[in-house]
Amino acid sequence: MGRRGELSDFQRGTVVGCYMCSKSVREISTLVGLPRSTVSAVILRWKREGATTALPRSGRPHKLKEEHRQVLEEVALGGRLPTVKALTTEFNTASGAQVSVRTVRRELHEMGFRGRVCTYSKPGGEKEEMRQADEGEATVDVSRLDLRVGRIVVAMQLQDNSLHELQVDVGEAAPRTVVSRLAKHVPVDQMQNRMAVLLCNLKPVKVRGVESQAMIMCASSPDKVEILDPPSGAMSGDRVTFQGFPGKPDKELNPQKRVWEQIQPDLRTDSQCVATYKGAAFEVASRGACKARTMSDAQIK
């Protein structure tokens, strides 16, 4: 008979299967009803060994439940307590468990904590790799971007003549305000009612006191800029997708993680002026690819 709480081969295979389908650790945890730390451990072992089958373990099983181990880690990191005995007392109070100093010492050792209790910091090695498997360290590729087709319904030139203030319909209840630096390249009358591709999940920023809520995607060189054109028949709100990159967009890109800055260097037009990411075209389902009008082999930003 298997040990109580041991994952079945089916559960492990389900976790890995979901991960291969680009599900995040959080999503997999919800789907299979397992703690995120357990999901991360299964994924880590599969990455290292290419296997999901559980191997027999030596020694007695853990006395602590997974949620108690998480509490123990928090106490170890945050308490700065002088001894394991003091840490055990604090842990028992915080968790409601009743375990011995010996058990706590063994658990801490297996969790990767070393040295004096008062100097504990986040363990490295395996726990760090497990942390990177979590959704906070999701794969950085173009699927993280919320790219949509939009129609510019109002275009105004700001007073200094270097900026446009635009109202853009991206398929939501109300248009988004966009402050664009394209005034030097595109006259304001050519912006009115124009279709464009917009990046809609950058964190909003204020430009000259106006909050800009999206960015128009353009082919760009040092002396020329062209707005990317969606394919004929595309409608406001249509999503731009990429073959081979099936993930879902972030709700809002975290500026501290610099996701956009990592993706942007691989955005280019090809020799046919088609907008691409690592060779995959900017596509609108059933409509076709997004293109620049004349600029080939140019950066997109």
C-alpha positions as CSV (number, residue, x, y, z in Angstrom):
1,M,0.0,0.0,0.0
2,G,1.3,3.4,-0.9
3,R,2.2,6.0,1.8
4,R,-0.6,8.3,2.8
5,G,-0.5,11.5,0.8
6,E,1.8,10.0,-1.9
7,L,1.0,11.3,-5.4
8,S,-0.1,8.7,-8.0
9,D,1.6,8.3,-11.3
10,F,-1.6,9.6,-12.9
11,Q,-1.5,12.8,-10.8
12,R,2.2,13.4,-11.6
13,G,1.5,12.8,-15.3
14,T,-1.4,15.2,-15.2
15,V,0.8,17.9,-13.7
16,V,3.5,17.5,-16.4
17,G,0.9,17.3,-19.1
18,C,-0.7,20.6,-18.0
19,Y,2.8,22.2,-17.8
20,M,3.6,21.1,-21.4
21,C,0.3,22.8,-22.4
22,S,1.7,26.1,-21.1
23,K,-0.4,26.2,-17.9
24,S,1.2,28.1,-15.0
25,V,1.9,26.5,-11.7
26,R,-1.0,28.5,-10.2
27,E,-3.4,27.2,-12.8
28,I,-2.2,23.6,-12.5
29,S,-2.5,23.8,-8.7
30,T,-6.2,24.8,-9.1
31,L,-7.0,22.2,-11.7
32,V,-5.5,19.2,-9.9
33,G,-6.1,20.4,-6.3
34,L,-2.5,20.2,-5.1
35,P,-0.3,22.8,-3.4
36,R,1.8,24.9,-5.7
37,S,5.0,23.7,-4.0
38,T,4.0,20.1,-4.8
39,V,3.3,21.0,-8.4
40,S,6.6,22.8,-8.7
41,A,8.5,19.8,-7.3
42,V,6.9,17.4,-9.8
43,I,7.8,19.8,-12.7
44,L,11.3,20.2,-11.4
45,R,11.9,16.5,-11.2
46,W,10.5,16.0,-14.7
47,K,12.8,18.7,-16.0
48,R,15.9,17.1,-14.3
49,E,15.2,13.4,-14.9
50,G,12.5,13.2,-17.6
51,A,10.4,11.0,-15.3
52,T,7.3,11.4,-13.2
53,T,7.1,8.0,-11.5
54,A,7.6,8.2,-7.7
55,L,10.7,6.4,-6.4
56,P,10.8,4.8,-3.0
57,R,12.3,7.1,-0.4
58,S,14.4,6.1,2.6
59,G,13.7,7.1,6.1
60,R,10.5,8.0,7.8
61,P,7.9,10.2,6.2
62,H,7.6,13.9,7.1
63,K,5.6,14.6,10.3
64,L,4.6,18.1,9.0
65,K,1.8,18.8,6.6
66,E,2.7,20.9,3.6
67,E,0.9,23.9,5.0
68,H,2.8,23.6,8.2
69,R,6.1,23.4,6.3
70,Q,5.2,26.7,4.7
71,V,4.6,28.2,8.1
72,L,7.9,26.9,9.3
73,E,9.7,28.4,6.4
74,E,8.1,31.8,7.1
75,V,9.0,31.6,10.8
76,A,12.6,30.6,9.9
77,L,13.0,33.5,7.5
78,G,11.2,36.2,9.5
79,G,11.9,35.5,13.1
80,R,15.7,35.9,13.4
81,L,15.4,33.7,16.5
82,P,18.5,32.7,18.5
83,T,18.1,28.9,18.7
84,V,16.1,26.1,17.1
85,K,14.3,25.6,20.4
86,A,13.0,29.2,20.3
87,L,12.1,28.8,16.6
88,T,10.2,25.6,17.5
89,T,8.2,27.4,20.2
90,E,7.4,30.2,17.7
91,F,6.4,27.7,15.0
92,N,4.1,25.7,17.3
93,T,2.4,28.9,18.4
94,A,1.9,30.1,14.8
95,S,0.8,26.8,13.2
96,G,-1.1,25.1,16.1
97,A,1.0,22.0,15.6
98,Q,2.9,20.3,18.4
99,V,6.3,19.0,17.2
100,S,9.7,18.5,18.8
101,V,12.9,20.5,18.4
102,R,14.3,17.4,16.7
103,T,11.6,17.3,14.1
104,V,11.9,21.0,13.4
105,R,15.7,20.7,13.0
106,R,15.3,17.8,10.5
107,E,12.6,19.7,8.5
108,L,14.7,22.8,8.3
109,H,17.7,20.8,7.1
110,E,15.6,19.1,4.4
111,M,14.3,22.5,3.3
112,G,17.8,23.7,2.7
113,F,18.4,25.9,5.8
114,R,22.0,25.8,7.1
115,G,24.1,27.6,9.7
116,R,23.0,29.6,12.7
117,V,19.3,30.1,13.1
118,C,19.5,33.9,13.4
119,T,21.2,34.2,10.0
120,Y,18.8,32.1,8.0
121,S,18.0,33.4,4.5
122,K,16.2,32.0,1.5
123,P,17.7,28.6,0.6
124,G,19.2,28.3,-2.9
125,G,19.7,25.2,-5.0
126,E,16.5,23.1,-5.5
127,K,14.1,25.5,-3.7
128,E,15.3,28.3,-5.9
129,E,14.7,26.2,-9.0
130,M,11.3,25.3,-7.7
131,R,10.5,29.0,-7.2
132,Q,11.5,29.7,-10.8
133,A,9.0,27.0,-12.0
134,D,6.2,29.0,-10.4
135,E,4.1,31.4,-12.4
136,G,6.1,34.4,-11.2
137,E,8.9,33.1,-13.4
138,A,6.7,32.1,-16.4
139,T,8.3,31.8,-19.8
140,V,9.0,35.1,-21.3
141,D,7.7,35.2,-24.9
142,V,5.4,37.2,-27.1
143,S,2.3,35.4,-25.7
144,R,2.7,37.5,-22.6
145,L,1.7,40.6,-24.6
146,D,-1.9,41.7,-25.0
147,L,-1.8,42.8,-28.7
148,R,-5.1,43.9,-30.2
149,V,-6.5,45.6,-33.3
150,G,-7.8,49.0,-32.7
151,R,-9.4,51.9,-34.6
152,I,-8.4,55.5,-33.8
153,V,-11.7,57.3,-33.4
154,V,-10.3,60.7,-32.3
155,A,-6.9,62.2,-33.0
156,M,-5.7,65.5,-31.7
157,Q,-2.3,67.3,-31.8
158,L,-1.0,68.5,-28.5
159,Q,0.2,72.0,-28.1
160,D,4.0,71.4,-28.6
161,N,3.3,69.6,-31.9
162,S,5.5,66.6,-31.0
163,L,2.7,64.4,-29.5
164,H,-0.7,63.1,-30.5
165,E,-3.5,62.5,-28.0
166,L,-5.7,59.6,-29.4
167,Q,-8.9,57.9,-28.4
168,V,-8.7,54.3,-29.6
169,D,-11.4,51.7,-29.8
170,V,-9.9,48.3,-28.8
171,G,-13.2,46.4,-28.3
172,E,-13.9,47.6,-24.8
173,A,-16.8,49.5,-23.3
174,A,-15.0,52.8,-23.8
175,P,-12.0,53.9,-26.0
176,R,-8.5,54.0,-24.5
177,T,-6.5,57.2,-24.3
178,V,-3.1,56.9,-26.0
179,V,-0.4,59.5,-26.1
180,S,1.7,58.9,-29.2
181,R,5.1,60.4,-30.2
182,L,4.3,59.9,-33.9
183,A,3.5,63.5,-34.6
184,K,6.9,64.0,-36.4
185,H,6.2,61.0,-38.7
186,V,2.4,60.9,-39.2
187,P,0.2,63.9,-39.7
188,V,-2.8,64.1,-37.3
189,D,-5.3,64.0,-40.2
190,Q,-3.8,60.6,-41.3
191,M,-4.4,59.2,-37.8
192,Q,-8.2,59.7,-37.8
193,N,-10.2,56.5,-38.3
194,R,-7.0,54.6,-38.9
195,M,-6.7,50.9,-37.9
196,A,-3.6,49.9,-35.9
197,V,-2.1,47.3,-33.7
198,L,-1.9,48.2,-30.0
199,L,-0.1,46.8,-27.0
200,C,-2.8,47.0,-24.3
201,N,-1.2,45.6,-21.1
202,L,1.7,48.0,-20.4
203,K,1.3,49.7,-17.1
204,P,-0.4,53.1,-17.8
205,V,1.9,56.1,-17.7
206,K,1.3,59.9,-17.6
207,V,2.7,61.9,-20.5
208,R,2.4,65.7,-20.2
209,G,-0.3,65.1,-17.6
210,V,-2.4,62.7,-19.7
211,E,-2.6,59.0,-18.8
212,S,-1.6,56.8,-21.8
213,Q,-3.2,53.4,-21.6
214,A,-1.7,51.6,-24.6
215,M,1.0,51.8,-27.2
216,I,0.7,51.8,-31.0
217,M,3.0,49.2,-32.6
218,C,5.3,50.6,-35.4
219,A,8.1,49.5,-37.7
220,S,10.9,51.8,-36.8
221,S,14.3,52.9,-38.0
222,P,16.4,55.9,-36.9
223,D,14.9,58.1,-39.7
224,K,11.5,56.5,-40.4
225,V,8.5,55.1,-38.6
226,E,5.4,53.3,-40.0
227,I,2.3,52.2,-38.1
228,L,1.6,48.4,-38.5
229,D,-1.5,47.8,-40.5
230,P,-3.9,45.0,-39.4
231,P,-5.1,42.6,-42.2
232,S,-8.1,43.6,-44.2
233,G,-11.4,42.8,-42.5
234,A,-9.9,42.9,-38.9
235,M,-12.2,44.5,-36.3
236,S,-11.5,46.5,-33.2
237,G,-10.7,44.2,-30.3
238,D,-9.4,41.3,-32.5
239,R,-6.5,39.6,-30.8
240,V,-3.1,39.3,-32.5
241,T,-1.7,35.8,-32.0
242,F,1.5,33.9,-32.9
243,Q,1.8,30.3,-34.1
244,G,3.9,28.3,-31.7
245,F,3.3,30.6,-28.8
246,P,0.0,29.6,-27.2
247,G,0.2,31.2,-23.8
248,K,-2.2,33.9,-22.4
249,P,-1.3,37.6,-22.0
250,D,-0.5,39.0,-18.6
251,K,-3.3,41.2,-17.2
252,E,-0.6,43.9,-16.8
253,L,3.1,43.7,-17.5
254,N,5.2,44.2,-14.4
255,P,7.8,46.9,-15.2
256,Q,10.1,45.4,-12.6
257,K,10.3,42.1,-14.4
258,R,11.1,43.9,-17.7
259,V,9.0,41.5,-19.8
260,W,8.5,43.9,-22.7
261,E,12.2,44.8,-22.8
262,Q,13.1,41.1,-23.1
263,I,10.6,40.5,-25.9
264,Q,11.0,43.6,-28.0
265,P,14.4,42.9,-29.6
266,D,12.8,39.8,-31.3
267,L,10.0,41.9,-32.9
268,R,10.9,42.7,-36.5
269,T,9.4,43.0,-40.0
270,D,10.6,40.3,-42.4
271,S,11.7,40.8,-46.0
272,Q,8.0,41.0,-47.1
273,C,7.3,43.7,-44.4
274,V,5.3,41.1,-42.4
275,A,5.5,41.8,-38.6
276,T,7.0,38.8,-36.8
277,Y,8.3,37.5,-33.5
278,K,11.2,35.0,-34.0
279,G,9.8,34.3,-37.4
280,A,6.2,33.8,-36.3
281,A,3.8,36.4,-38.0
282,F,1.5,38.8,-36.1
283,E,-1.8,37.1,-37.1
284,V,-5.4,37.9,-36.7
285,A,-7.5,34.7,-36.8
286,S,-9.2,34.1,-40.2
287,R,-7.9,37.5,-41.5
288,G,-4.2,37.3,-42.1
289,A,-1.0,38.9,-41.0
290,C,-0.2,42.4,-39.8
291,K,2.3,44.3,-42.0
292,A,4.3,47.5,-42.4
293,R,3.6,49.3,-45.7
294,T,7.2,49.7,-47.0
295,M,9.6,48.9,-44.1
296,S,11.2,45.5,-44.3
297,D,13.8,44.0,-41.9
298,A,13.0,46.8,-39.4
299,Q,12.6,46.7,-35.6
300,I,9.1,46.9,-34.2
301,K,8.4,49.0,-31.1
